[in-house]
Amino acid sequence: MALPKLPRVKLDELDYLHEDLVSMFLRFEGKKLTPELCLRLARNLSFALEGGVNVDHAFQTLMQYENKELNKHWSSLLARQVVARQYELAGGPLQLFDKRPVRDEWVALEIMSSKPCDWRGKPAGIELTFYCLTGHPAGHLLAKKFPENWIAYLAYRIGFSRRLRYNYETWTLEGLRFFGYLLGAKRDPADLDFEDWVVNPAVKRANQLIIKKRQRFEVETGGMSEDKQQEYSCPFDLEIYCSDCRHSTNECIAVPRRGLVKHGQ
């Protein structure tokens, strides 16, 4: 059966809107959601979202979480749910946020971290943790174990190439994005199943820009134009590997350890 087409979504625009909404919510950090605060936030959301959203829909969505404290983690989750599902919100309140993939759908995912794991009884696996950028699980972290040799296949599908070779260090996958067709969980909520995974041209270009900066010491850039050399350059002119960098992901796209510094986890 043919899968649905990829959703037409500009992930960078969602990122900017997500950051704006997180900042708006964190103005009330430490406060609990009351009817009065929910109404105030609903009005702000209606104004902030493109095309406007019915204030009552936003209010009813927030009121499901009455007495919930607005901390950094939950504010990030709330903001990502709203930006990822804003067209759904235009038609009515969002259902309760659920980590499980509740239906089969394309979801944009960012690789957040990796760690070795057993695979079929042998130490030959890698567990990847993903941050959901779109879809019903938006804002949540999901994890899945893969055989180690499959990771290289994924790497070349989403941005590595003959020039930008994957070196089997899984931290180099952190921050890279792709679309996964997730299957709705039928039994175990922790069971994450993919039907397929792809990247569109815009996401692949963004992934390769990250890879280029991380591989600036491995690629000879002498014969390149200044614009091309810039793609491989460090914005801070540091002579250290990206794996040793302590800048934040808001300062440089190539910084690893993204799960620790970007999404309030």
N, C-alpha and C positions, 0 to 999 in steps of 0.2 A: 504494500500500500504506500502510495506517495505521501510524503510528509508535507505539512503546510509550508508555505513560503516563510522565509525569515521575516520577523517584524521589521517595519521601517522605523528605526529609532536611532537617534544621534546620542550616543552614550556620553560624549563630552558635555552636551547641553544638559543632560540629566544630572551629571556630576555637579555642574555649577549650581543648578537649582537645588540639588540636595544640600550643598554647603550653605546656601542662603537660608533654607528652611531650618537646618540644624542651628544656625546662629539665632534664628528667630525663636526657636523653642528654648534654647539655652539662656535666653534672657530671663526665663522663669525657672532656671535650674534649682532643684531642691524643693520646688512647690509641687503640691499634689493637684491632680486634675479635679476641679470642682465645676459645677454647671456654669458658673460665671467665667472661669478661666477657659473652659471649653468653648464658650460662645465667643470670647475674645480671640482665641486662636483660630476658630472657624472663620471668622470675618477676615483675619489676616491671610488665611489659606485661600479663601475665595478671591482675594485681591492678587495674591502672588502667582497663582497658577494661570497659565496661558488660556485665554478664552473664558476664564472665570469658572468657578465651581459653585453650585448651589450651597449657600451657607448652611442650610438645614442638613444637607447630606454630610458635610464636614462635621457639623455639630454632633450628629447621631453617631458618626464613626468614633469621634473622640469620647463620647459619653459611655461607650462600651468599656472604657478604661477608667471610669471615675475612681478617684483616690489613688491612681497610679502616680508615682513620683517621676518628675521629668529630670532624669539623670542623663549623662552623656550617651550611654549605651542605648537607652530606650528612645532618646530623642533622635539618634541616628537611624534606628530601626523605623520609627514613625515617619521620618522625613523620606527615607528611601521607599517605603510602602506608598506614600502619597505621590511621589514623583513617578514611580514606576507604574502606578495603577490609576493615574489621574483621570483617564478617559472612562474607566470603570466608575470612579467616584462621581463623575458627571452624571451618571445614571442612577446613583443611589449610594447609600452608605457602604463602606467596605466591610466585608465579613471580618471576623476576628483573625488577626495575623497568625498564620500557622507556618511552622518551619517545614512541614511536609510538602512536597509537591502534590497538590490536591487534584491536579488534572494533567493530562499530557499537554505539554506546551514547550515552545522555544523559550529559553531563559538565557540571558547574557550573564556570564560567570567570569569572575576574576580569581586567578589562582593566588591564594593568600599565603600558604605555607605547605611544607612537605615534611614527611618523616619516614624512616624505614619501617617496614612492618613485615609480618609473615604472610606468605602467599602459598596456600595449599600445603601448609605445614613446613615450609622452608623459608629462610630469611631472604626472600627474593621479590619482595613487594615494596611499593611506595604508597603511602596514604597521602592524598592531596586534600587540602581544605579549600573550599571555594566560597567566595562571597557572591551572593546573588544580587545582581544589579537590576533585574527586571522580573516580571512574572509574579505569580502569587507568593513564592518564597522570598521576594525581594527584601533585602536587609538582613537576612539570616545567613549563618555559616552552615555549609553542608560539607560532609566529608565522604570520600570513597577510596577504597583500596584498589590498586591496579598492579598487575605484574610489572616488574621493573623494565622489561624489554618493551612494553607497550608505551611507556612514558616517552621514549625517543620518537616513536611514531606520532604521538600527540604533538611533540615539540616541533616537528617538521610540518605538521598540518597547520600550525597556528603562527608560524613566523620564522623559525630557523630555516637555513638554506645551505647550499654548498659553500657559499661565502661566509655566512653567519652560522657556523657549525655548533650544534649542541654538544657540550662536553661532558654530559652525564652528571653534572652538578645540579641537583634539582632546585637549588635556590634561584638559579637563573630563570626558572619558570615563573617566579613570583611577580605579580603585577601584570602578567600577560592575560589577555581576555579572549574569550571565544563564546560562541553560542552553542549551548547543549540542548538537545531535545530530550527533556526529562519526562519520565513516565510517572504518572501518579502512583504514589505508594499504595499498594494493595494490602500489605500485611504489616511488616515492621516499619515504623516511621523513620527509622535510621537507614533503611535500605534505599540507596540512591541508584536508580537505573537510567542509563542513557540509551536512546535509540540511535542517535547520531550526534556529531559535533562538527561544526564548520566555523570559518571566519569569513566575514565579508571584506571587500577591499579596504574599507576605512579602518576596520579593526586590525587587519593585518599590517597596514602601514604604521599604526600606532604601536603595535607589538614590536615591529622591527626597529622603530626608533629607540625603544627601550633596550633592545638587544644590542644595537650599534653602540650606544653609550657604554654598556657594560663590557663590550669587546674592543674598546678603543685601543687597548695595548696589544691586541692580537692581529689587528688589521692595518696594513700599510696604507696610509691616507695621503702620502706625498703627491701623487699624481692627480688627486681629486680637486674639484673646484672648491672655492671657499665655502659655498653653501653645503656641499657634501661633507667637507671636513667638520663643519659645525655640527652635523648630525652625530658625529662620533666624539664630540668634545664634552668635557665636564663643565657644567655651568659655574663651578667654583675653582676651576683650573687646579684641581687636586691630582697629585701623582700617587693615588692610592686606588686599590680595587674597590668597586662598588660594594662588594660584600663586607668591606671594613668601614664603610661610610656611616656617619652618625647624623647626617642631615635627615630631615623629615620628608615624607612623600609629598608634602605640599611645596617643598623647595626643589625637588628633583624627581622626575618620573622614574629614574633608574634605581632608586633606593629600594633595597629589599626589606624584609621584616614588616611587610605592609599590614599584616593583621594586628601588629602591636601599636602602630602609630596612626593609622588612618581612620579606622572605623569604630573606635571607642570600645574595642573588645577587651 
